[in-house]
Amino acid sequence: MEETEFKLFYETHAKPLWAYVYRLTKDGTLSDDIVQESFIRFLNHDLGFLSESQKKSYVYQTATNIFKDHLRKNKRMISWEDAGDTLESETVNTAEKMDFEQAFDQLSAQHQSLLWLAYVEDYSHEDIADILKIKTHSVKVLLFRAKKRMSNILKELGITGGI
């Protein structure tokens, strides 16, 4: 890949990728490291034959895998296949005013990834399945669960309206 082509690709995708990773990690330094490692791996592979969207998917999938590896190393990894059935048990004080971002933070990492990739990055179900390494037909069900969980959190917080 030519240097100018990579610079353009990096400038286009680095900030959205960092935002995605930050939603998973909630740690700026770790997000920086994961994004940097993702682009290093991207450069180390000859991916010139891929389309722009395939290259983008590759970088997001790489970042997701690095994040999963980080969780495994810290022994906090839960099965992504089972995470859809797991709800975080955080006490919510409805008297406190919480915004959408705080509600989003109460979701599991898998639910955050699904919602972010589907509705912020506008990936197809097939692309999401590739990035998160889950079955394509599972994406629809898991997205439904993630939206339902987010809706329940918002209701608990006294924020009405659906998503």
N, C-alpha and C positions, 0 to 999 in steps of 0.2 A: 504494500500500500504506500502510495506517495505521501510525503510529509504534509503537503498542503491538503490532500484529501483527508488524512487523519485529523489534522487541525480542525477542519470544517466539521467532521464527524464528532470530534470531542466537544467543540464549542456548542454544537446542536444538542448533544445528549448528556453531557456531564451534569448540568444542574438538575434536570428532571430525574436522572438516576440518583443523584445525591439526595434529593427530596424523598424519593422512594425508600432508599436505604435508611435515611434518618427516621422515617416512620417506623421502620422495623427495629432499629437499634436505640433510638432516643439518645444517641451519643454522637456528637459532632465529630470527635476525633476518630472514633471507630468508623463512622460513615466515610470520612475522608480516606481512611486506610482501605476500606472495602472497595470504594470507587476507584482508587488508584490501582489496586491489585486487579480489578476487573479490566481496566484498560491495558494494563501490562500484559495480562493473559491474551487479550484481544490482539495486541501487537505481535505477540509471540506465535500466533497462528496465522497461516496464510488463508485469509478469508475473503480475498479479492473476488472470488466467484459468487459470493452471496449478494443478495439484493440489500438495499438500505434497511428495509424492515427486518430482514433476517439478521443483519449485523446488530441492529438495535436489540432484537430478541436475544441474541447471543450474549451481549453485554449485561442485560437484565438477568438472564439465567445464570450467568457467571456470578453476578453480585449476590443473587439469592443463594446460590450454592456456597459461596464464601461465608455468608451470614449463617447458614445452617451448620457449616463446619465450626464456626465460632461458638455457636450454641452447644454443639456436641462437646467441644473442648471444655466448656464450662459446665458440662453435665446438667444443662437445663433444657436439653432438646426433648420435645415430645413428638410423637409420631404425627406427621402432617396429615396423614390419612385419618387419624383419630381425633385430631385437634378440632375438627368441625363439630364434634359432639361435646367438646369440653368448653365450659363457660368459666371465665375468670371470676373468682369470688372476691370482689372488691365492694366494700360498703360505700354506698353513695349517700351523701347528705343532701337531700333535696332542697334544704333551706339555702345551701350555698349556690351561688350562680356559677354555672359551668358552661363553657362554650362548646361548640361542635368539636373542636380539636381535643379537648379533654375527654369528651365522650368517645371519640375515635381511639384515644389511647387506652381505653378500657377493653378494647377488642383484643382477641388473641392475635399473635403475629400472622397466622394464616389468614384470618379474616381481614386484617389490615392489608395484607398483600393482595388478596383477591379483590377487595373493593378499590384499592389504589390502581391496580393494573387494569381493571375493567372500566372504571369511571373517570379516572384522572388521565391515565395513559391511553385509554380507549383501545385496548388490545382485544382481539377476538378470543372466544373460548378456547380455540385450538392453541393460540399463542400462549395464553395463560397456562394451559395444561403443560406445554413444553417448558415454560419458564419454571413452574413450580413442581414439575415432574409428578403430576397427578394425571389420572385418566381424563380424557376430554369430556366424557359424559358426566363426570363427577363435578366439573366446574359449575354447571348450572345449579346443581343441588347445593353445593358449598356456597355459591354466591347468594342463593336464596337464604340460607342459614345466616350468612354474614349480614345481609340486609335486615333480616328479622331481628338479630341480636342488636344491631345498631339502633333499630327502631325502638326496641324495648329499653335500651339504655337511655335514649332520648326521652321516652315517656316517663321513666323513673326520675329523670331530672326535671320533669315538668315542661319539657319542650315538645309541643304538639306539632303535628304535620307528619307526613310520611316521607320515606325515602324510597 
